[in-house]
Amino acid sequence: MNNSWLDLEGKVAIVTGGASGIGLQIKEGLVNSGAKVVVSDLNVEEGQQADGSYFVKCDVTNKVSVDNMVAKTVELFGSVDILVNNAGVNLPRLLVDVQGEKPEYELSEKDFDFMVAVNQKGPYLCAQASAREMVKQNKGVIINIASEAGQEGSAGQSCYSATKGAVISFTRAWAKELGKYNIRVISVAPGIMETTEMRTGAYNEALAYTRGVTVDGLASDYSKSIPLGREGKLKEIGDLVSYLASHRSSYITGTTVNISGGKSRG
Ligand SMILES: NC(=O)c1ccc[n+]([C@@H]2O[C@H](COP(=O)([O-])OP(=O)(O)OC[C@H]3O[C@@H](n4cnc5c(N)ncnc54)[C@H](O)[C@@H]3O)[C@@H](O)[C@H]2O)c1
């Protein structure tokens, strides 16, 4: 599809976690809209296969790695106009494993630190390094990929939900700090989407245990739980992010756009 009406031609974008899933579709949307995209991910093999973009290996939990990735982007393309904080991880864990059958599915400090590092510290480090450039340019857009879990909470995913709630709060606060420099900050909160690499066998087993169902029992009748009656397409997030990154959304900042087919509203 020709997205020229968005006028992102020549804009420089960073997409963290852009090697797979939602990030890959966000990358596609931005590239199709004419942007120059840097995909930054830990996954070198898949990241290097992403067509039409430039790959920089980066661990978003590591300040040196993030600062180098942003510096490399500026060296290559001269600016950072758009940052999409998309890299994220989700380990379904109960606060208390009351049944006592699977202590590994009770939230441990290690699991907590891992999710907070990638989902909360990562967006902070990437936004800080990118915003330093955006302030100099007096323009920029930061888009944080949150989740409806961060708006509503989610059983068996309390730590994940909390990290996404933090991202939504970052969005509100950074928009207040950075508006005067012509920098917009927006979060996107997806609901149930087409399967990505996040939903591994281990993820499904853990989530099923925390919900007290079998893995097969996780499949629900979307016609009952989602007003639009289906899961979301990854491309629908890609299209939304391209729109939010463009001047077509120039008066939107400090808010979260829920994209869940009506399942939740935030
Ligand atoms: N899939 C869903 O249904 C859904 C729903 C709501 C929100 N989200 C959010 O969307 C985002 C993308 O998720 P996805 O479903 O595409 O998952 P995914 O696992 O397919 O993609 C996540 C990417 O992040 C990368 N990554 C992980 N840790 C990293 C790190 N430390 N540094 C750099 N890159 C790292 C991974 O290598 C991977 O390429 C996440 O923030 C997730 O929380 C997903």
The ligand as an SDF file (V2000), in Angstrom:
LIG
                    3D

 44 48  0  0  0  0  0  0  0  0999 V2000
    1.9640  -10.0230   20.9230 N   0  0  0  0  0  0  0  0  0  0  0  0
    0.9780   -9.4480   21.5910 C   0  0  0  0  0  0  0  0  0  0  0  0
   -0.1570   -9.9550   21.5930 O   0  0  0  0  0  0  0  0  0  0  0  0
    1.2330   -8.1430   22.3200 C   0  0  0  0  0  0  0  0  0  0  0  0
    0.1510   -7.5190   22.9490 C   0  0  0  0  0  0  0  0  0  0  0  0
    0.3750   -6.3140   23.6250 C   0  0  0  0  0  0  0  0  0  0  0  0
    1.6380   -5.7520   23.6370 C   0  0  0  0  0  0  0  0  0  0  0  0
    2.6790   -6.3810   23.0320 N   0  0  0  0  0  0  0  0  0  0  0  0
    4.0070   -5.7390   23.0780 C   0  0  0  0  0  0  0  0  0  0  0  0
    4.5030   -5.6030   21.7620 O   0  0  0  0  0  0  0  0  0  0  0  0
    5.9260   -5.6030   21.7730 C   0  0  0  0  0  0  0  0  0  0  0  0
    6.4470   -6.5980   20.7440 C   0  0  0  0  0  0  0  0  0  0  0  0
    6.0570   -7.9110   21.1250 O   0  0  0  0  0  0  0  0  0  0  0  0
    5.9110   -9.1230   20.1080 P   0  0  0  0  0  0  0  0  0  0  0  0
    4.6580   -9.8290   20.4570 O   0  0  0  0  0  0  0  0  0  0  0  0
    6.1460   -8.6810   18.7290 O   0  0  0  0  0  0  0  0  0  0  0  0
    7.1050  -10.0600   20.6310 O   0  0  0  0  0  0  0  0  0  0  0  0
    8.3410  -10.7280   19.8790 P   0  0  0  0  0  0  0  0  0  0  0  0
    8.9500  -11.6340   20.8970 O   0  0  0  0  0  0  0  0  0  0  0  0
    7.9360  -11.2980   18.5580 O   0  0  0  0  0  0  0  0  0  0  0  0
    9.3120   -9.4770   19.5890 O   0  0  0  0  0  0  0  0  0  0  0  0
   10.0440   -8.8440   20.6120 C   0  0  0  0  0  0  0  0  0  0  0  0
   11.4180   -8.4800   20.0610 C   0  0  0  0  0  0  0  0  0  0  0  0
   12.1480   -7.8030   21.1020 O   0  0  0  0  0  0  0  0  0  0  0  0
   13.4880   -8.2750   21.0660 C   0  0  0  0  0  0  0  0  0  0  0  0
   14.1280   -8.0950   22.3690 N   0  0  0  0  0  0  0  0  0  0  0  0
   13.8720   -8.7580   23.5230 C   0  0  0  0  0  0  0  0  0  0  0  0
   14.7060   -8.3350   24.4840 N   0  0  0  0  0  0  0  0  0  0  0  0
   15.5000   -7.3840   23.9430 C   0  0  0  0  0  0  0  0  0  0  0  0
   16.5400   -6.5660   24.4380 C   0  0  0  0  0  0  0  0  0  0  0  0
   16.9710   -6.6660   25.7130 N   0  0  0  0  0  0  0  0  0  0  0  0
   17.1280   -5.6800   23.6040 N   0  0  0  0  0  0  0  0  0  0  0  0
   16.7160   -5.5760   22.3000 C   0  0  0  0  0  0  0  0  0  0  0  0
   15.7400   -6.3280   21.7760 N   0  0  0  0  0  0  0  0  0  0  0  0
   15.1330   -7.2240   22.5930 C   0  0  0  0  0  0  0  0  0  0  0  0
   13.3690   -9.7360   20.6720 C   0  0  0  0  0  0  0  0  0  0  0  0
   14.5910  -10.2690   20.1540 O   0  0  0  0  0  0  0  0  0  0  0  0
   12.2560   -9.7000   19.6320 C   0  0  0  0  0  0  0  0  0  0  0  0
   12.7640   -9.5110   18.3180 O   0  0  0  0  0  0  0  0  0  0  0  0
    6.3380   -5.9260   23.2080 C   0  0  0  0  0  0  0  0  0  0  0  0
    6.6680   -4.7340   23.8910 O   0  0  0  0  0  0  0  0  0  0  0  0
    5.0800   -6.5420   23.7920 C   0  0  0  0  0  0  0  0  0  0  0  0
    5.0110   -6.4080   25.1830 O   0  0  0  0  0  0  0  0  0  0  0  0
    2.5080   -7.5790   22.3710 C   0  0  0  0  0  0  0  0  0  0  0  0
  1  2  1  0
  2  3  2  0
  2  4  1  0
  4  5  1  0
  4 44  2  0
  5  6  2  0
  6  7  1  0
  7  8  2  0
  8  9  1  0
  8 44  1  0
  9 10  1  0
  9 42  1  0
 10 11  1  0
 11 12  1  0
 11 40  1  0
 12 13  1  0
 13 14  1  0
 14 15  2  0
 14 16  1  0
 14 17  1  0
 17 18  1  0
 18 19  2  0
 18 20  1  0
 18 21  1  0
 21 22  1  0
 22 23  1  0
 23 24  1  0
 23 38  1  0
 24 25  1  0
 25 26  1  0
 25 36  1  0
 26 27  1  0
 26 35  1  0
 27 28  2  0
 28 29  1  0
 29 30  1  0
 29 35  2  0
 30 31  1  0
 30 32  2  0
 32 33  1  0
 33 34  2  0
 34 35  1  0
 36 37  1  0
 36 38  1  0
 38 39  1  0
 40 41  1  0
 40 42  1  0
 42 43  1  0
M  CHG  2   8   1  16  -1
M  END
$$$$
